[in-house]
Amino acid sequence: MSRRRENPEEATINLTPMIDVVFLLVIFFMVGSKFSEADSRMQVSVPSVGEMRSLTRVPDARVIEVSADGSVSLDRSPVTLEQLSITLSQQIENYPGLKVTVRADGANSFQKVAEVMQVVDSSGVQRMGIVARSKSGGMRR
């Protein structure tokens, strides 16, 4: 004798009360978040800032070369001492931390190198270096 079990009614969840509660919460937050127009019309004194500069990458060190015949070039472009002074002065205004490296031919007199270094210094460059070759053959800055 086997007994058959009858399936009791399946339990179901009535979602109607839950939907009602969620709907009421949505309405509550929508009404509660209404901004008054008085808040948007407040007079605010905005602070001012100093001169703004663009955030650009600082250029690499500029290289000034003095050849054996006394000619001067800035980044492999021939320039006079006056052009060099004007160019460096303009760039130092935009990039106060500009680096300049002076390279000179070993056979050159120091007088021309000293003139170039004086022009670089008078243009406002704070970071100047000189390239020299060590006895072991490597370049030093």
N, C-alpha and C positions, 0 to 999 in steps of 0.2 A: 503494500500500500504506500504508494507515494502520495505525498501531499503536495498539492500545487500551491505555491505561494502567489498570492495576488499582489500585483504591483500597487503599492500605495501611490497616491497622487504625487507627482513630482513637485518638489518645492520650486517655486518661481519667485524671482525678485521683482517687486513692483518698482519701476523706475520713475514713475510719475512724481512722487514726493522729492526725489533727488533732483530731477530736472527743475522743479519749482524752486528749490533752494538755490541752485546754481543761477537760475534766471534772476532771482531776487538779489543775489550777490553782484551780478553784473550791473544791474540797475543801480545798486547802492554805490558802487565804485564810479560809475559814470556820473552820477549826480554829485558825489563828493569831490570829484576832481575838477569841477568847473572852476575856472579862474575868473576872478572878477576883473572888469575892465580898468578899475582903479589901479591895480598892480601894474598893468602894462603902460600906464601913463605917468609913472613916477619920474620925477626929474632926477637924473643921475649925472654927477660930474665925473667924467671919464678922466683918469690920470693921463698925463702926457709923458712921453719918453724922449730921450735925446736922439741924436742923429742915428738913423738906422742904416746899416750896411748889409749888403747881401752876403749870404753864407756861401762863399765860393772857396774853392781850394786855393791855397797859397801856391804861387808858381815855384817851380824848382829853382835852385840856386842859379843865378845868372853867371855866365862865364865870360870874363874879359881876357882876351889874349893879346899880348904885345909881342909882335914878331921881331926877328933879328934886324930888319930894316927900320923898325920904329913904328910901323903901322899898327893901329889898334882896331880890334873887332869885338863886338858884343854878340855873343851866341853865333859866331861865325859870319856876322854881317859887319862889313867895314863901317866904322864910325869915326868922327872927329872927336876931340876932347869936349867940345861944346855940345855936340849931339849926345854924347855919353852922359854929360851932366844933366841935360834936359830930360832924357829918357829915364835915368835913374831917379830923378826928383819926382817925376810924374808917377812912377811905379811905387815909390816909397810912400806916397800919399794914400794909395789904395791898399798897399800891403806893408804895414809898418815893420813887420818881421822879415823883410826881404833879405836873402843871403846873396852875397856876391863873392865869387872866387876869381882871383887874378892869377893868370898863367903868363909867364914870360919866357922867351927864348934865353937859354943860358949864355949865348954870345952877345946878348943885348946889354947896353950900359944900364946901370941902375937908375940913372937920371930919368929916363922915360918911364920906368916902372914907378918911381917915386911920384912923378907927375900924375900918372893914372890913379895911384892910390890916394893922392890928395883930392882929385876930382871925385872919386867914390866917397871919400869921407865928407867932403863939402856938400854932397848931394843929400846927406842925411842918413846914409846906410850905417846901421849899427853893427851888423854882422858881416865882416869881411875876412876872407881867408886867402892864403897864398899857396900855390901848388909848387912843390919842389920834389926832385928825385933824390932818393936816398942812395947811399953807396951800393946797397945790395940790388939796386935796379928798380925798386918799387916806387910808385907815386905816393907822396904824402901831402896831406892838406892840413 
